[in-house]
């Protein structure tokens, strides 16, 4: 199992429940992946960090799951029906054998500095959605207070820009699936906490409120006073009185608008993470993610027999979709092993 985010954790636990021994390899010091950066679930309000912690604890308490953190796959070769894999931990390398490999390496958050017109990395008060999630977290650096990075003061106006790096032929042409729900959750959280003290705007191309509870959140946000503007801003520039000026053509009114915000959140999309393609011999599809056997019916199997995908390594997904895909992958791996005469579960 390559990757210790929620897809890797879920697939490992499901396989272990079926009696399959798992070696879980994670390049970072801790398990949990991007989910460790999230505060609370938008639908239930439950702590995502606590939920991830319960998954990590379950993995640690499963005897047939071995965990190797700060470890990377340096080489993998299929020989005699199994994979001979070289693992690197610092300056130390060791070899292992496996009957199957699951790639659960997740996604890369789109680097918003690739769109210089939005000022990411140039202005302190422009952050991405994961950085803003830290401000919303009661266990974060600001104890859940929304404060400007520039001076530590409460903003007067917060502006969200969705589809950063997504639905853009110059970057990622596809919809990232999670951007609109994330913007809704974060915008509504700010409005519920601060009311009229902070003006909240969401600039969007199309509001794709998909998933359970997302449409309800959209309506609730409008009722709470979040202002929705349909349009992609052309540029962000310094304004007067410490504000940043966001200019856009608002499609529903047909007018050119200028919005002042002293904290801007760029809701960045999910980009492919295919670093292991040359190591494992995996093909990459036109959208930049790993190629699968069939984009609708066989989304866990790859062009290499015995190598499977789980979670957002296959394509954009929210947490629920990631867990479902990971569970499906575990079944696919188990089926594969049952048909393999060297299977560990025979």
Buried (B, 14 or more C-beta within 10 A) or exposed (E): BBBBBBBBBBBBBBBBEEEBBBBBBBBBEEBBBBBBBBBBBBBEEEBBBEBBBEBBEBBEEBEBBBBBBEBBBEEBEBEEEBBBBBBBBEEEEEEBEBBBBBBBBBBBBBBBEBBEEBBBEEBEBBBBBBBBBBBBBEEBEBEBBBBBBEEEEBBBBBBBBBBBBBBBEEBBEBBBBBBBBBBBBBBBBBBEEBEEEBBBBBBBBEBBBEBEBBBEBBEBBBEBEBBBBBBBBEEBEEBEEBBBBBBBBBBEEEEEBEBBBBBBBBBBBBBBBBEBBEBBBBEEBEBBBBBBEEEEEEBBBBEBEBBBBBBBBBBBBBBEBBBEBBBBBBBBBBEBBEEBEEBBBE
